[in-house]
Amino acid sequence: QFVEKGSWNLPEFAHTLNELDENMKKYLPKTDSRLRPDRIALEKRDLSLAGSEKRRMEQKQRDQRKARDAKGEKWAPRH
């Protein structure tokens, strides 16, 4: 069954997976996608803000990579 929640036309179960419970926020890793400002703006249907936040985050990643490359450092995922 599909519900009209946020106009995304997703099953109700999918919406429950994406919802951010304020009580759980303190347990989530900083990298949880539900905390990304671009995603929050997208869910609020603020496409302009979502796009600018995404570009800001991508530019930050490019700048970090450029700085690592300049130092000769290799990127490695955190464990």
A tleap script that builds the chain and sets N, CA, C and O, in Angstrom:
source leaprc.protein.ff14SB
mol = sequence {
  NGLN PHE VAL GLU LYS GLY SER TRP ASN LEU
  PRO GLU PHE ALA HIE THR LEU ASN GLU LEU
  ASP GLU ASN MET LYS LYS TYR LEU PRO LYS
  THR ASP SER ARG LEU ARG PRO ASP ARG ILE
  ALA LEU GLU LYS ARG ASP LEU SER LEU ALA
  GLY SER GLU LYS ARG ARG MET GLU GLN LYS
  GLN ARG ASP GLN ARG LYS ALA ARG ASP ALA
  LYS GLY GLU LYS TRP ALA PRO ARG CHIE
}
set mol.1.N position { 0.840 -1.184 0.000 }
set mol.1.CA position { 0.000 0.000 0.000 }
set mol.1.C position { 0.885 1.248 0.000 }
set mol.1.O position { 1.855 1.331 0.754 }
set mol.2.N position { 0.549 2.197 -0.836 }
set mol.2.CA position { 1.304 3.440 -0.924 }
set mol.2.C position { 0.559 4.545 -0.196 }
set mol.2.O position { -0.670 4.597 -0.201 }
set mol.3.N position { 1.318 5.414 0.420 }
set mol.3.CA position { 0.726 6.531 1.139 }
set mol.3.C position { 1.275 7.828 0.577 }
set mol.3.O position { 2.372 7.853 0.018 }
set mol.4.N position { 0.541 8.870 0.718 }
set mol.4.CA position { 0.950 10.186 0.235 }
set mol.4.C position { 1.641 10.934 1.364 }
set mol.4.O position { 1.138 11.957 1.828 }
set mol.5.N position { 2.776 10.440 1.805 }
set mol.5.CA position { 3.513 11.085 2.891 }
set mol.5.C position { 4.700 11.826 2.280 }
set mol.5.O position { 5.639 11.203 1.784 }
set mol.6.N position { 4.657 13.122 2.317 }
set mol.6.CA position { 5.745 13.903 1.740 }
set mol.6.C position { 5.752 13.879 0.224 }
set mol.6.O position { 6.738 14.287 -0.389 }
set mol.7.N position { 4.690 13.416 -0.391 }
set mol.7.CA position { 4.556 13.364 -1.846 }
set mol.7.C position { 5.594 12.475 -2.518 }
set mol.7.O position { 5.817 12.625 -3.719 }
set mol.8.N position { 6.215 11.589 -1.828 }
set mol.8.CA position { 7.214 10.720 -2.440 }
set mol.8.C position { 6.595 9.445 -2.989 }
set mol.8.O position { 7.240 8.730 -3.756 }
set mol.9.N position { 5.364 9.149 -2.614 }
set mol.9.CA position { 4.649 7.984 -3.115 }
set mol.9.C position { 5.424 6.693 -2.845 }
set mol.9.O position { 5.550 5.840 -3.723 }
set mol.10.N position { 5.929 6.562 -1.644 }
set mol.10.CA position { 6.644 5.363 -1.218 }
set mol.10.C position { 5.774 4.580 -0.250 }
set mol.10.O position { 4.866 5.139 0.365 }
set mol.11.N position { 6.050 3.281 -0.110 }
set mol.11.CA position { 5.305 2.523 0.902 }
set mol.11.C position { 5.564 3.109 2.290 }
set mol.11.O position { 6.627 3.675 2.545 }
set mol.12.N position { 4.603 2.971 3.164 }
set mol.12.CA position { 4.741 3.518 4.520 }
set mol.12.C position { 5.991 2.981 5.201 }
set mol.12.O position { 6.650 3.707 5.945 }
set mol.13.N position { 6.328 1.713 4.954 }
set mol.13.CA position { 7.519 1.113 5.552 }
set mol.13.C position { 8.785 1.895 5.172 }
set mol.13.O position { 9.660 2.111 6.010 }
set mol.14.N position { 8.874 2.312 3.915 }
set mol.14.CA position { 10.046 3.077 3.465 }
set mol.14.C position { 10.152 4.396 4.214 }
set mol.14.O position { 11.252 4.834 4.551 }
set mol.15.N position { 9.024 5.025 4.473 }
set mol.15.CA position { 9.045 6.278 5.224 }
set mol.15.C position { 9.545 6.057 6.645 }
set mol.15.O position { 10.274 6.891 7.182 }
set mol.16.N position { 9.165 4.949 7.254 }
set mol.16.CA position { 9.611 4.699 8.625 }
set mol.16.C position { 11.110 4.466 8.682 }
set mol.16.O position { 11.738 4.768 9.696 }
set mol.17.N position { 11.697 3.938 7.620 }
set mol.17.CA position { 13.151 3.725 7.590 }
set mol.17.C position { 13.906 5.047 7.523 }
set mol.17.O position { 15.002 5.170 8.070 }
set mol.18.N position { 13.322 6.025 6.857 }
set mol.18.CA position { 14.001 7.302 6.647 }
set mol.18.C position { 13.749 8.313 7.742 }
set mol.18.O position { 14.479 9.299 7.842 }
set mol.19.N position { 12.743 8.100 8.561 }
set mol.19.CA position { 12.430 9.066 9.605 }
set mol.19.C position { 13.533 9.105 10.649 }
set mol.19.O position { 14.138 8.085 10.979 }
set mol.20.N position { 13.778 10.283 11.152 }
set mol.20.CA position { 14.822 10.485 12.149 }
set mol.20.C position { 14.181 10.747 13.498 }
set mol.20.O position { 13.587 11.803 13.719 }
set mol.21.N position { 14.300 9.797 14.387 }
set mol.21.CA position { 13.780 9.919 15.746 }
set mol.21.C position { 14.776 10.753 16.553 }
set mol.21.O position { 15.948 10.394 16.667 }
set mol.22.N position { 14.309 11.850 17.101 }
set mol.22.CA position { 15.182 12.763 17.847 }
set mol.22.C position { 15.894 12.066 19.004 }
set mol.22.O position { 17.024 12.423 19.334 }
set mol.23.N position { 15.252 11.082 19.622 }
set mol.23.CA position { 15.880 10.357 20.731 }
set mol.23.C position { 17.042 9.492 20.270 }
set mol.23.O position { 17.953 9.206 21.047 }
set mol.24.N position { 17.013 9.076 19.018 }
set mol.24.CA position { 18.077 8.213 18.492 }
set mol.24.C position { 19.258 9.001 17.950 }
set mol.24.O position { 20.328 8.437 17.724 }
set mol.25.N position { 19.076 10.302 17.739 }
set mol.25.CA position { 20.115 11.122 17.115 }
set mol.25.C position { 21.471 10.970 17.806 }
set mol.25.O position { 22.508 10.923 17.143 }
set mol.26.N position { 21.460 10.896 19.133 }
set mol.26.CA position { 22.723 10.823 19.866 }
set mol.26.C position { 23.442 9.496 19.668 }
set mol.26.O position { 24.631 9.393 19.967 }
set mol.27.N position { 22.745 8.483 19.172 }
set mol.27.CA position { 23.349 7.171 18.958 }
set mol.27.C position { 23.828 6.960 17.522 }
set mol.27.O position { 24.534 5.995 17.231 }
set mol.28.N position { 23.445 7.856 16.641 }
set mol.28.CA position { 23.789 7.692 15.235 }
set mol.28.C position { 25.211 8.175 14.954 }
set mol.28.O position { 25.673 9.132 15.575 }
set mol.29.N position { 25.904 7.523 14.024 }
set mol.29.CA position { 27.222 8.030 13.627 }
set mol.29.C position { 27.060 9.335 12.848 }
set mol.29.O position { 26.017 9.576 12.239 }
set mol.30.N position { 28.084 10.162 12.870 }
set mol.30.CA position { 28.033 11.442 12.163 }
set mol.30.C position { 27.800 11.254 10.669 }
set mol.30.O position { 27.346 12.175 9.990 }
set mol.31.N position { 28.106 10.068 10.155 }
set mol.31.CA position { 27.989 9.800 8.730 }
set mol.31.C position { 26.623 9.277 8.318 }
set mol.31.O position { 26.414 8.989 7.140 }
set mol.32.N position { 25.687 9.146 9.251 }
set mol.32.CA position { 24.351 8.654 8.913 }
set mol.32.C position { 23.700 9.614 7.916 }
set mol.32.O position { 23.658 10.822 8.149 }
set mol.33.N position { 23.206 9.086 6.830 }
set mol.33.CA position { 22.670 9.942 5.766 }
set mol.33.C position { 21.465 10.758 6.215 }
set mol.33.O position { 21.170 11.791 5.613 }
set mol.34.N position { 20.767 10.324 7.251 }
set mol.34.CA position { 19.608 11.084 7.729 }
set mol.34.C position { 20.020 12.420 8.335 }
set mol.34.O position { 19.170 13.284 8.549 }
set mol.35.N position { 21.303 12.603 8.615 }
set mol.35.CA position { 21.792 13.849 9.204 }
set mol.35.C position { 22.326 14.828 8.152 }
set mol.35.O position { 22.672 15.963 8.477 }
set mol.36.N position { 22.392 14.387 6.895 }
set mol.36.CA position { 22.943 15.246 5.848 }
set mol.36.C position { 22.019 16.416 5.557 }
set mol.36.O position { 20.821 16.223 5.345 }
set mol.37.N position { 22.564 17.633 5.543 }
set mol.37.CA position { 21.723 18.808 5.313 }
set mol.37.C position { 21.061 18.818 3.938 }
set mol.37.O position { 19.954 19.337 3.795 }
set mol.38.N position { 21.714 18.258 2.931 }
set mol.38.CA position { 21.093 18.227 1.604 }
set mol.38.C position { 19.882 17.304 1.585 }
set mol.38.O position { 18.878 17.600 0.936 }
set mol.39.N position { 19.977 16.205 2.284 }
set mol.39.CA position { 18.857 15.267 2.326 }
set mol.39.C position { 17.684 15.839 3.126 }
set mol.39.O position { 16.525 15.677 2.744 }
set mol.40.N position { 17.993 16.499 4.221 }
set mol.40.CA position { 16.939 17.116 5.029 }
set mol.40.C position { 16.199 18.167 4.204 }
set mol.40.O position { 14.970 18.234 4.237 }
set mol.41.N position { 16.951 18.989 3.460 }
set mol.41.CA position { 16.330 20.013 2.619 }
set mol.41.C position { 15.496 19.365 1.514 }
set mol.41.O position { 14.414 19.854 1.190 }
set mol.42.N position { 15.985 18.278 0.940 }
set mol.42.CA position { 15.249 17.592 -0.113 }
set mol.42.C position { 13.926 17.041 0.412 }
set mol.42.O position { 12.898 17.132 -0.259 }
set mol.43.N position { 13.957 16.476 1.600 }
set mol.43.CA position { 12.734 15.939 2.187 }
set mol.43.C position { 11.732 17.042 2.506 }
set mol.43.O position { 10.525 16.802 2.532 }
set mol.44.N position { 12.235 18.251 2.750 }
set mol.44.CA position { 11.349 19.396 3.000 }
set mol.44.C position { 10.940 20.062 1.692 }
set mol.44.O position { 10.261 21.089 1.700 }
set mol.45.N position { 11.350 19.479 0.572 }
set mol.45.CA position { 11.037 19.974 -0.773 }
set mol.45.C position { 11.675 21.320 -1.079 }
set mol.45.O position { 11.176 22.060 -1.927 }
set mol.46.N position { 12.772 21.649 -0.401 }
set mol.46.CA position { 13.515 22.864 -0.704 }
set mol.46.C position { 14.647 22.471 -1.656 }
set mol.46.O position { 15.790 22.277 -1.241 }
set mol.47.N position { 14.302 22.360 -2.937 }
set mol.47.CA position { 15.247 21.851 -3.923 }
set mol.47.C position { 16.439 22.774 -4.121 }
set mol.47.O position { 17.549 22.308 -4.377 }
set mol.48.N position { 16.222 24.063 -4.005 }
set mol.48.CA position { 17.312 25.021 -4.155 }
set mol.48.C position { 18.348 24.832 -3.046 }
set mol.48.O position { 19.547 24.753 -3.314 }
set mol.49.N position { 17.877 24.762 -1.808 }
set mol.49.CA position { 18.785 24.559 -0.680 }
set mol.49.C position { 19.454 23.186 -0.763 }
set mol.49.O position { 20.644 23.055 -0.476 }
set mol.50.N position { 18.692 22.169 -1.156 }
set mol.50.CA position { 19.257 20.822 -1.267 }
set mol.50.C position { 20.404 20.806 -2.276 }
set mol.50.O position { 21.452 20.211 -2.025 }
set mol.51.N position { 20.200 21.458 -3.407 }
set mol.51.CA position { 21.248 21.509 -4.425 }
set mol.51.C position { 22.473 22.259 -3.955 }
set mol.51.O position { 23.597 21.813 -4.182 }
set mol.52.N position { 22.273 23.396 -3.302 }
set mol.52.CA position { 23.429 24.177 -2.839 }
set mol.52.C position { 24.175 23.445 -1.720 }
set mol.52.O position { 25.402 23.509 -1.652 }
set mol.53.N position { 23.448 22.755 -0.850 }
set mol.53.CA position { 24.109 21.980 0.212 }
set mol.53.C position { 24.913 20.827 -0.382 }
set mol.53.O position { 26.021 20.542 0.074 }
set mol.54.N position { 24.367 20.171 -1.383 }
set mol.54.CA position { 25.078 19.066 -2.029 }
set mol.54.C position { 26.354 19.575 -2.695 }
set mol.54.O position { 27.416 18.966 -2.574 }
set mol.55.N position { 26.234 20.702 -3.400 }
set mol.55.CA position { 27.433 21.275 -4.030 }
set mol.55.C position { 28.468 21.683 -2.986 }
set mol.55.O position { 29.666 21.496 -3.198 }
set mol.56.N position { 28.014 22.243 -1.849 }
set mol.56.CA position { 28.926 22.641 -0.778 }
set mol.56.C position { 29.671 21.430 -0.223 }
set mol.56.O position { 30.885 21.474 -0.024 }
set mol.57.N position { 28.935 20.354 0.024 }
set mol.57.CA position { 29.562 19.149 0.570 }
set mol.57.C position { 30.541 18.530 -0.429 }
set mol.57.O position { 31.617 18.072 -0.043 }
set mol.58.N position { 30.169 18.516 -1.709 }
set mol.58.CA position { 31.052 17.957 -2.723 }
set mol.58.C position { 32.315 18.795 -2.877 }
set mol.58.O position { 33.403 18.247 -3.055 }
set mol.59.N position { 32.182 20.116 -2.810 }
set mol.59.CA position { 33.358 20.983 -2.908 }
set mol.59.C position { 34.277 20.762 -1.714 }
set mol.59.O position { 35.499 20.758 -1.861 }
set mol.60.N position { 33.698 20.579 -0.542 }
set mol.60.CA position { 34.493 20.297 0.656 }
set mol.60.C position { 35.296 19.011 0.468 }
set mol.60.O position { 36.468 18.948 0.841 }
set mol.61.N position { 34.668 17.990 -0.107 }
set mol.61.CA position { 35.363 16.730 -0.362 }
set mol.61.C position { 36.486 16.916 -1.374 }
set mol.61.O position { 37.573 16.362 -1.211 }
set mol.62.N position { 36.219 17.707 -2.432 }
set mol.62.CA position { 37.270 17.968 -3.425 }
set mol.62.C position { 38.440 18.711 -2.793 }
set mol.62.O position { 39.598 18.396 -3.071 }
set mol.63.N position { 38.145 19.701 -1.940 }
set mol.63.CA position { 39.203 20.459 -1.271 }
set mol.63.C position { 40.028 19.564 -0.354 }
set mol.63.O position { 41.252 19.685 -0.299 }
set mol.64.N position { 39.358 18.668 0.364 }
set mol.64.CA position { 40.075 17.747 1.247 }
set mol.64.C position { 40.982 16.810 0.449 }
set mol.64.O position { 42.108 16.524 0.855 }
set mol.65.N position { 40.480 16.341 -0.681 }
set mol.65.CA position { 41.293 15.456 -1.522 }
set mol.65.C position { 42.507 16.206 -2.070 }
set mol.65.O position { 43.618 15.675 -2.097 }
set mol.66.N position { 42.281 17.440 -2.503 }
set mol.66.CA position { 43.387 18.244 -3.041 }
set mol.66.C position { 44.456 18.453 -1.970 }
set mol.66.O position { 45.650 18.376 -2.260 }
set mol.67.N position { 44.031 18.716 -0.735 }
set mol.67.CA position { 44.980 18.917 0.364 }
set mol.67.C position { 45.752 17.623 0.653 }
set mol.67.O position { 46.958 17.657 0.897 }
set mol.68.N position { 45.045 16.479 0.623 }
set mol.68.CA position { 45.731 15.189 0.839 }
set mol.68.C position { 46.741 14.927 -0.265 }
set mol.68.O position { 47.870 14.516 -0.001 }
set mol.69.N position { 46.328 15.168 -1.505 }
set mol.69.CA position { 47.230 14.945 -2.641 }
set mol.69.C position { 48.462 15.828 -2.541 }
set mol.69.O position { 49.568 15.390 -2.857 }
set mol.70.N position { 48.279 17.077 -2.101 }
set mol.70.CA position { 49.412 18.001 -1.975 }
set mol.70.C position { 50.400 17.523 -0.920 }
set mol.70.O position { 51.601 17.769 -1.031 }
set mol.71.N position { 49.896 16.841 0.102 }
set mol.71.CA position { 50.760 16.311 1.161 }
set mol.71.C position { 51.264 14.904 0.840 }
set mol.71.O position { 52.082 14.355 1.578 }
set mol.72.N position { 50.784 14.325 -0.247 }
set mol.72.CA position { 51.178 12.969 -0.610 }
set mol.72.C position { 50.513 11.904 0.249 }
set mol.72.O position { 50.983 10.769 0.318 }
set mol.73.N position { 49.430 12.270 0.894 }
set mol.73.CA position { 48.730 11.316 1.753 }
set mol.73.C position { 47.762 10.480 0.929 }
set mol.73.O position { 47.208 10.953 -0.064 }
set mol.74.N position { 47.566 9.251 1.343 }
set mol.74.CA position { 46.592 8.368 0.711 }
set mol.74.C position { 45.331 8.343 1.564 }
set mol.74.O position { 45.401 8.382 2.792 }
set mol.75.N position { 44.174 8.278 0.901 }
set mol.75.CA position { 42.911 8.194 1.619 }
set mol.75.C position { 42.686 6.755 2.030 }
set mol.75.O position { 42.929 5.827 1.259 }
set mol.76.N position { 42.223 6.585 3.248 }
set mol.76.CA position { 41.865 5.252 3.743 }
set mol.76.C position { 40.597 5.403 4.580 }
set mol.76.O position { 40.464 6.359 5.345 }
set mol.77.N position { 39.663 4.458 4.436 }
set mol.77.CA position { 38.450 4.552 5.249 }
set mol.77.C position { 38.752 4.358 6.728 }
set mol.77.O position { 39.701 3.670 7.102 }
set mol.78.N position { 37.928 4.975 7.553 }
set mol.78.CA position { 38.080 4.795 9.000 }
set mol.78.C position { 37.488 3.451 9.403 }
set mol.78.O position { 36.534 2.971 8.792 }
set mol.79.N position { 38.054 2.862 10.418 }
set mol.79.CA position { 37.542 1.570 10.877 }
set mol.79.C position { 36.742 1.735 12.123 }
set mol.79.O position { 36.228 0.755 12.661 }
savepdb mol mol.pdb
quit
